Structures are given as C-alpha cells and as structure tokens.
Amino acid sequence: MAKTEVKSIEVRPYMPGELAKLYQVSHPTILRWIKGLGDKVGKRDGQYYTTKQVEIIFEELGLPKTIYF
C-alpha cells in the first residue's frame, strides 16, 4: 500500500505561476480562471495576489489538491 502525504496549503501572497503549480494547470489557464471571477478578486498588487485575494480565489475555485504518493 502506498504511503500518502497530504501537504497543507498556506494562505499567503502568491504569484500567478505559483497558483498555477498548486492547481496543476498552465499559467494562461490560471489567469483565465481568475479573470473569470470578475471583480471579486480585483487587480494584483505588482506581481502578487494579496492574502485576501488568495482567500477569495481558494473560496471560488476550491482548494488546490496537492497530494504526493
């Protein structure tokens, strides 16, 4: 039987590329998903989404499933 390690996901500022890795999708895909949320998320502050924006993204898209076997 394989051992399963579940890694927790920290709510902190993330760059789009980091979010793409968490959701296991491409950079353009995560940007399209976030754009689809409309004004709920708002614009990034520089290269990062703020902690509050990340909370909204996690609520709207669901928590990323980062599971290692």
C-alpha positions in Angstrom: 0.0 0.0 0.0 1.4 3.4 -0.9 2.0 6.0 1.8 0.1 9.2 1.2 1.4 12.6 2.3 -1.0 15.5 2.3 0.7 18.8 2.2 -1.1 21.8 3.7 -1.7 24.9 1.5 -0.7 28.2 3.1 -2.8 31.3 2.5 -0.2 33.9 1.7 0.6 36.2 -1.3 1.1 34.2 -4.4 2.2 34.9 -8.0 0.1 33.5 -10.8 2.8 31.0 -11.7 2.7 29.6 -8.1 -1.1 29.3 -8.1 -0.8 27.5 -11.5 1.6 25.0 -9.9 -0.8 24.5 -6.9 -3.8 23.9 -9.2 -1.6 21.8 -11.6 -2.6 23.9 -14.7 -0.7 26.2 -17.1 0.0 29.9 -16.4 -2.5 31.1 -19.1 -5.2 28.8 -17.6 -5.0 30.1 -14.1 -5.1 33.7 -15.4 -8.2 32.8 -17.4 -9.8 31.2 -14.4 -9.1 34.2 -12.2 -10.2 36.6 -14.9 -13.5 34.7 -15.0 -14.1 35.6 -11.3 -14.6 39.2 -12.4 -14.4 41.9 -9.9 -14.4 39.6 -6.9 -10.6 39.2 -6.9 -9.6 42.6 -8.4 -6.2 43.5 -9.8 -2.8 42.2 -8.5 -0.6 44.4 -6.4 2.5 44.1 -8.6 3.3 40.5 -9.3 1.5 39.1 -6.3 -2.1 38.5 -5.4 -2.7 39.6 -1.8 -3.6 37.2 1.0 -7.2 38.4 0.8 -7.3 37.9 -2.9 -5.8 34.4 -2.5 -8.6 33.6 0.1 -11.2 34.6 -2.5 -9.5 32.5 -5.2 -9.4 29.5 -2.9 -13.1 30.0 -2.0 -14.3 30.4 -5.6 -12.1 27.8 -7.3 -11.9 25.4 -4.4 -8.7 24.4 -2.5 -6.0 23.0 -4.7 -5.4 19.3 -4.2 -1.7 18.9 -3.6 -1.2 15.2 -2.8 2.0 13.3 -3.0 2.2 9.5 -3.3 
